[in-house]
């Protein structure tokens, strides 16, 4: 099969879907690979690196897609890119299909089969394919570095001849993959770290990294499904908001990471909470591209409101393109080898990973998130 790796179009995207090392491994497994000119340059991989790995360099996206059997990308393609793909081609990338109906329709019309990297089931045998986690891990690390750079004070307790400097206080909202890495990074830098999450079962993970879990005294159970919160009472949310507001007012840095798949991110920090914060403190909103956890954050902008610096960086992994590309390339190549070999795809439609990640196939929508409700229920 012919694999194609295009240069990402997003102006803030520095990552590439395959690295030269992974290209070489796939070619050794019998695949052929073409890479668009300069596709890896922002990740510090030159065209010569790909050629040395056995890939051919192609001058344009149109030429690249014209005979590609499989297109490997990071970001979802634009609809005009889909029109360049041949009928029967397979696209593998992040798609966020539930919120991208135009792209899904374009893939159906072009009869392009699509696997979405964000839809891979979060099960043990798919961990090495989980690009959401690998990229969120790096995002959590970079969020702390950016926030620390914007803060006008040090993180650790420092005792000097001129006096003692108190440690910074960091509040992290959400203890998923990104939040846990942010906890670990902030603790390594010497900060006091407090963490809010409505899932009580994450307390042990938070404390194992040196963070303090903001506990809520409530009799209400929190229902979770697949690692995400399914249902929680209004009383619990009110009590949590009150407890968090007190911590936010005392924080030097607040990092928010809360996302809900297929929906707008929950609003966790109101303008009133921003006003309560110390002059010179920092908020970093990791959910800004999904609507934001902070009422005042603006996508891809760093602003100052009420004396608080609010960072709205939408693509944190792209600020670490070398490592992010290495991890993503490993994720997507492992995923590809699970689904196919050099001769073609297996199309095991009832297999758990295939069923969970296949969005369109043979001119039809097949994933429950893009089907009408009655069809989704039947599937």
C-alpha positions in Angstrom: 0.0 0.0 0.0 1.0 3.5 -0.8 1.2 5.8 2.3 1.1 9.6 1.9 2.2 12.2 4.5 1.1 15.8 3.7 2.4 19.0 5.1 -0.1 20.2 7.6 -2.0 23.3 6.5 -2.9 24.8 9.9 -0.6 27.9 10.3 0.0 27.1 14.0 0.8 23.4 13.3 4.4 22.4 13.5 3.9 18.6 13.8 4.1 15.9 11.1 2.3 12.6 11.1 5.3 10.4 10.5 8.9 10.8 11.4 11.8 9.4 9.3 12.4 6.5 11.8 8.8 5.4 11.6 8.8 5.8 7.8 11.8 3.5 7.6 10.1 0.9 9.8 6.9 0.9 7.7 8.9 0.6 4.5 10.7 -2.4 6.1 7.2 -3.9 6.7 6.4 -3.7 2.9 4.6 -0.3 2.7 5.7 2.4 0.3 5.7 6.0 1.5 5.6 9.5 -0.1 6.0 12.7 1.9 5.1 16.2 0.7 8.0 18.6 0.4 9.0 20.3 3.7 6.3 18.3 5.6 8.6 17.7 8.5 10.7 20.9 8.5 8.9 22.5 11.4 9.5 19.4 13.4 13.2 19.5 12.6 13.0 16.7 10.0 14.5 17.5 6.6 13.4 16.1 3.2 16.8 14.3 3.0 16.0 12.5 6.3 12.9 11.1 4.7 14.7 10.2 1.5 17.4 8.4 3.5 14.6 6.4 5.2 13.3 5.3 1.8 10.5 7.7 1.2 10.0 9.7 -2.0 9.4 13.5 -1.8 6.5 14.9 -3.7 6.1 18.6 -4.6 2.4 19.2 -4.1 -0.6 18.0 -2.1 -2.6 17.2 -5.3 0.2 15.0 -6.7 0.7 13.4 -3.3 -3.0 12.4 -2.9 -3.6 11.4 -6.5 -2.5 7.7 -6.1 -2.3 7.4 -2.3 -4.0 4.4 -0.7 -3.7 5.8 2.9 -3.3 9.5 3.9 -1.8 9.9 7.3 -2.4 13.4 8.9 -2.6 15.1 12.3 -5.3 17.7 11.8 -8.6 17.0 10.0 -8.3 17.8 6.3 -10.1 20.7 4.6 -12.9 19.7 2.2 -10.9 20.6 -0.8 -8.2 18.2 0.3 -10.8 15.4 0.5 -11.7 16.1 -3.1 -8.1 15.4 -4.1 -8.2 11.9 -2.6 -9.0 9.0 -4.9 -12.2 6.9 -4.4 -11.5 4.1 -1.9 -8.6 5.9 -0.2 -8.3 5.7 3.6 -7.8 8.8 5.7 -6.3 8.5 9.2 -6.2 11.7 11.3 -7.9 13.6 14.1 -11.4 14.3 12.8 -13.6 15.2 15.8 -16.4 14.0 13.6 -19.4 14.8 15.8 -18.5 18.5 15.6 -17.3 18.5 11.9 -20.3 17.4 9.8 -19.1 19.2 6.7 -15.9 17.1 6.6 -17.9 13.9 7.2 -20.2 14.7 4.3 -17.2 15.4 2.1 -15.7 12.0 2.9 -19.0 10.3 2.2 -19.3 12.0 -1.1 -15.7 11.2 -2.1 -16.2 7.6 -0.9 -13.1 8.0 1.3 -13.0 5.7 4.3 -11.9 7.5 7.5 -10.5 6.5 10.8 -10.4 9.2 13.5 -7.5 9.2 15.9 -9.7 10.9 18.6 -12.2 8.1 18.5 -9.8 5.2 19.3 -11.3 3.4 22.3 -9.5 4.0 25.6 -8.9 0.3 26.3 -5.7 -1.4 27.4 -4.8 -3.0 24.0 -5.2 0.4 22.3 -3.0 2.4 24.7 0.0 2.5 22.2 -2.4 4.0 19.6 -3.9 6.7 21.9 -2.8 9.9 20.3 -5.2 12.0 22.4 -3.3 10.9 25.5 0.2 11.2 24.1 -0.4 14.8 22.8 -2.3 15.8 26.0 0.6 14.6 28.1 2.9 17.0 26.3 0.3 19.8 26.4 0.1 19.4 30.2 3.9 19.8 30.5 4.0 22.8 28.2 1.1 24.5 29.9 3.1 24.8 33.1 6.2 26.1 31.3 4.2 28.8 29.5 2.4 29.8 32.7 5.7 29.9 34.7 7.3 32.1 32.0 4.4 34.6 32.3 4.5 34.7 36.1 6.7 37.3 37.7 8.0 35.0 40.5 9.8 31.7 41.1 8.0 28.4 41.7 10.0 26.9 44.6 10.7 28.0 48.1 14.0 29.8 48.0 16.0 30.8 51.1 18.6 33.4 50.4 20.8 35.8 52.3 18.4 38.6 51.3 15.4 36.7 52.6 13.0 33.8 52.0 10.9 33.6 48.8 7.6 31.8 49.2 6.7 29.1 46.7 4.1 29.7 44.1 0.6 28.3 44.4 -0.8 26.4 41.3 -4.4 25.3 41.0 -5.0 22.7 38.3 -8.6 22.1 37.2 -9.0 18.6 35.8 -6.9 15.5 36.5 -7.0 13.8 33.1 -3.8 13.0 31.2 -3.0 16.7 30.7 -3.8 17.7 34.3 -1.7 14.9 35.8 1.3 15.9 33.7 0.8 19.5 34.7 0.7 18.4 38.4 4.0 16.5 38.0 5.7 19.4 36.2 4.6 22.1 38.6 5.7 19.9 41.6 9.1 19.3 39.9 9.5 23.1 39.7 8.7 23.4 43.4 5.2 24.8 43.5 2.4 24.1 45.9 -0.2 22.3 43.8 -3.9 22.0 44.4 -6.2 20.0 42.1 -9.9 20.1 41.4 -11.7 17.2 39.7 -15.3 16.0 40.1 -14.2 12.4 39.9 -13.3 11.3 43.5 -11.4 8.2 42.2 -8.5 10.4 40.9 -7.6 11.5 44.4 -5.0 8.8 44.8 -3.3 9.6 41.4 -3.2 13.3 42.3 -1.6 12.7 45.7 0.9 10.2 44.2 2.3 13.1 42.2 2.5 15.4 45.2 -0.7 17.4 44.5 -3.4 18.2 47.1 -6.9 17.1 46.0 -9.6 19.7 46.7 -12.2 17.4 48.3 -15.9 18.1 48.4 -18.0 17.0 51.3 -21.1 15.6 49.6 -23.2 12.5 49.7 -23.9 12.7 46.0 -22.3 10.0 43.8 -20.6 11.1 40.5 -21.4 8.8 37.6 -18.6 8.2 35.1 -18.4 6.4 31.8 -15.2 5.6 29.9 -13.2 7.9 32.1 -15.5 10.9 31.5 -18.1 12.3 33.8 -21.6 11.2 32.8 -23.8 12.7 35.5 -23.4 14.9 38.6 -25.9 16.7 40.8 -26.4 20.5 40.9 -25.7 20.5 44.6 -22.3 18.8 44.2 -21.3 21.2 41.4 -22.3 24.2 43.6 -20.2 23.0 46.5 -17.3 22.3 44.2 -17.5 25.7 42.6 -17.4 27.4 46.1 -14.4 25.4 47.2 -12.5 26.0 44.0 -13.3 29.7 44.0 -11.5 30.1 47.3 -8.4 28.3 46.0 -8.4 30.3 42.7 -8.4 33.6 44.7 -5.2 32.6 46.4 -3.5 31.1 43.4 -0.5 32.5 41.4 -1.3 30.2 38.4 -4.5 28.4 37.4 -4.4 25.8 34.6 -7.7 24.5 33.3 -8.0 21.2 31.3 -11.7 20.3 31.3 -13.1 19.0 28.1 -16.4 17.2 27.2 -16.1 15.1 24.0 -18.4 16.5 21.2 -19.5 19.5 23.3 -18.4 22.9 24.3 -15.9 23.0 27.2 -17.5 23.7 30.6 -17.1 27.2 32.0 -15.1 26.9 35.2 -13.7 30.4 35.8 -16.1 33.3 35.6 -15.1 37.0 35.3 -15.8 37.5 39.0 -13.3 34.7 39.8 -10.7 36.4 37.6 -11.4 39.7 39.5 -10.8 37.9 42.8 -7.3 36.7 41.8 -4.0 38.4 42.8 -2.7 41.2 40.5 0.0 39.6 38.3 -1.4 36.0 38.5 -1.8 33.8 35.4 -4.5 31.6 33.9 -3.8 29.1 31.2 -6.9 27.8 29.5 -6.1 24.4 27.8 -9.7 24.1 26.5 -9.8 27.4 24.7 -10.2 25.8 21.2 -13.4 24.1 22.5 -15.0 27.2 23.9 -12.7 27.7 26.9 -13.0 27.0 30.6 -12.4 30.7 31.4 -15.1 33.2 30.5 -12.5 35.7 29.4 -10.0 33.6 27.5 -9.5 34.2 23.8 -8.2 31.6 21.3 -4.6 32.0 20.3 -4.2 35.2 22.3 -2.5 36.2 25.6 -4.4 39.0 27.2 -4.5 40.8 30.5 -7.8 41.3 32.2 -8.2 42.7 35.8 -4.5 42.4 36.2 -4.5 38.7 35.4 -2.6 37.3 32.4 -4.9 34.8 30.5 -3.1 32.5 28.0 -5.3 31.0 25.3 -2.9 28.8 23.4 -4.9 26.4 21.2 -2.2 23.9 20.2 0.2 23.3 23.0 1.7 20.0 21.6 2.7 21.9 18.4 5.0 24.0 20.6 7.0 20.8 21.2 6.9 19.5 17.6 9.9 17.2 17.7 8.6 15.1 20.7 4.9 15.5 19.7 5.6 14.2 16.2 7.7 11.3 17.5 4.8 10.2 19.8 2.1 10.7 17.2 4.0 8.8 14.5 4.3 5.9 16.9 0.6 6.1 17.7 -0.6 6.2 14.1 1.8 3.6 12.8 0.8 1.2 15.5 -2.8 1.9 14.7 -2.2 1.4 10.9 -0.4 -2.0 11.5 -3.4 -3.1 13.7 -5.8 -2.3 10.9 -3.8 -3.4 7.9 -0.7 -4.9 6.4 1.2 -4.1 3.2 -1.5 -5.7 1.0 -4.5 -3.9 2.4 -6.9 -3.3 5.3 -8.5 -6.2 7.1 -11.9 -4.4 7.6 -12.9 -6.4 10.7 -16.0 -4.4 11.2 -16.9 -6.0 14.6 -13.4 -5.7 16.0 -13.5 -3.3 19.0 -10.8 -0.8 17.8 -12.0 -0.8 14.2 -15.7 -0.3 15.2 -14.8 2.5 17.6 -12.7 4.6 15.3 -14.2 4.0 11.7 -16.3 7.1 10.8 -17.1 6.6 7.1 -16.8 3.7 4.8 -17.8 3.0 1.2 -19.8 6.2 0.8 -21.7 5.8 4.1 -21.5 7.1 7.7 -20.9 4.2 10.1 -19.9 5.7 13.5 -22.7 6.2 16.0 -21.7 9.9 16.7 -22.4 10.9 13.0 -25.6 8.7 12.5 -29.2 9.9 13.1 -30.2 9.0 16.7 -32.4 6.0 15.7 -29.6 4.5 13.6 -27.0 5.2 16.2 -29.2 3.4 18.8 -29.5 0.4 16.5 -25.8 0.2 15.9 
